[in-house]
Amino acid sequence: MNDTAVQATDRTAVLEVIDGVYRAWAANDADAFVTDYLPDATSIVTGGRTDGRDAIRARFAAMFTGPLRDSSVRDELLSVRFPAPDTAIVNSRSGVQLADQTEPQRWELATWVLVRKGGDWAVAAYHNCPA
C-alpha cells in the first residue's frame, strides 16, 4: 500500500474514533464516550481541565445527567494532519445542541490529538475554545 492509501486509511480510522465519541454523546453514554480515550488523556473544555480517562468519564456522566442531558454535537471537520506516523491532529468547528434547540447556541473550535497504540487510534488530548 502506498503512503497516500495508508494516510486515507488512517484518516478514516481517526474520524471513526471521533464519530464514536459523538455517537456516545448523543446517547448520553459516558462509558462509551471515553472508550477510545487513553488512560492519561487530557480534556480541556469550557469550565476547566480534566486529566485521565476515568475523570473525563465522571465529568461527562455528571453533565449527561444534568445540563447536557439529551444533547448532541454538530461537528464540521476543518482538517486532519499526520505530523508523525502514529499521531493525528484533527481540527473542527463544533457546537453543542441542547435537547430543546434546533441549532447550537455557540460554536467552538476544537483540536483533537490522537495516537496509534497497538494498531488502534485513541484520543490523547482534546481542547476547545470559542469560535
C-alpha positions in Angstrom: 0.0 0.0 0.0 1.4 3.4 -0.9 1.7 6.4 1.5 -1.5 8.0 0.1 -3.6 4.9 0.7 -2.1 4.4 4.2 -2.9 8.0 5.1 -6.5 7.6 3.7 -7.0 4.5 5.8 -5.6 6.2 8.9 -7.8 9.3 8.2 -10.9 7.1 8.1 -9.9 5.3 11.3 -9.2 8.6 13.1 -12.5 10.1 12.1 -14.4 7.0 13.2 -13.0 7.4 16.7 -14.3 11.0 16.8 -17.6 9.9 15.3 -17.9 7.2 18.1 -17.3 9.9 20.7 -20.1 12.0 19.3 -22.5 8.9 19.0 -21.8 8.2 22.6 -22.5 11.8 23.5 -25.9 11.7 21.6 -26.7 8.5 23.6 -25.6 10.3 26.9 -23.3 7.2 27.5 -20.3 8.4 29.5 -18.7 4.9 29.4 -18.8 4.7 25.6 -17.8 8.4 25.4 -14.3 7.5 26.8 -13.9 4.1 25.2 -11.3 5.4 22.8 -9.5 7.8 25.2 -6.1 6.9 26.6 -5.9 6.3 30.3 -3.9 9.5 30.7 -5.9 11.6 28.2 -6.5 15.3 28.8 -9.7 17.2 28.1 -9.9 21.0 28.2 -13.4 22.4 27.7 -15.3 25.3 29.0 -15.1 25.2 32.7 -11.7 23.5 33.1 -9.2 20.8 32.5 -9.7 17.2 33.3 -6.9 14.7 33.4 -7.4 11.0 32.9 -10.0 8.8 31.2 -11.7 8.0 34.5 -12.0 11.7 35.5 -13.3 12.6 32.0 -15.9 9.8 32.2 -17.0 11.1 35.6 -17.3 14.7 34.4 -19.3 13.8 31.4 -21.5 11.3 33.3 -22.5 14.2 35.6 -23.1 16.5 32.6 -25.1 13.9 30.7 -27.5 13.6 33.7 -27.5 17.3 34.1 -27.2 20.2 31.7 -26.2 18.1 28.7 -29.0 15.6 29.1 -30.4 14.6 25.6 -27.9 17.0 23.9 -25.9 16.2 20.8 -22.9 17.8 19.0 -22.9 19.3 15.5 -19.3 18.9 14.2 -17.8 20.3 11.0 -14.4 18.9 10.0 -11.7 21.5 9.2 -8.6 19.5 8.8 -6.8 16.2 9.6 -3.0 16.1 9.7 -0.4 13.4 10.5 2.7 15.2 11.8 4.2 11.8 12.7 3.4 8.3 11.6 1.3 7.4 14.7 0.0 10.9 15.5 -3.1 12.7 14.1 -4.3 16.3 14.8 -7.9 17.0 13.9 -9.4 20.5 13.9 -13.1 21.0 13.7 -15.8 23.5 14.4 -18.5 22.2 16.7 -21.5 23.2 18.7 -23.5 21.6 21.4 -27.1 21.3 20.5 -29.3 21.1 23.6 -32.4 18.9 23.6 -34.8 21.9 23.1 -32.7 23.6 20.4 -32.7 23.3 16.6 -29.2 24.9 16.4 -26.2 25.2 18.7 -26.2 28.4 20.7 -22.5 28.9 20.2 -19.7 27.4 18.1 -16.3 26.3 19.2 -13.1 25.4 17.5 -11.7 22.1 18.6 -8.4 20.3 18.5 -8.1 16.5 18.9 -4.8 14.8 19.3 -5.0 11.1 18.5 -2.2 8.5 18.7 -1.9 5.0 17.4 -1.3 2.4 20.1 -1.2 -1.3 19.3 -2.7 -0.6 15.9 -5.7 1.3 17.2 -6.2 5.1 17.3 -7.0 6.7 20.6 -7.7 10.2 21.9 -4.7 11.6 23.8 -6.0 15.2 24.2 -8.9 17.3 23.4 -9.2 21.1 23.6 -11.8 23.6 22.5 -12.3 27.4 22.6 -14.9 29.8 21.4 -15.0 30.2 17.6 
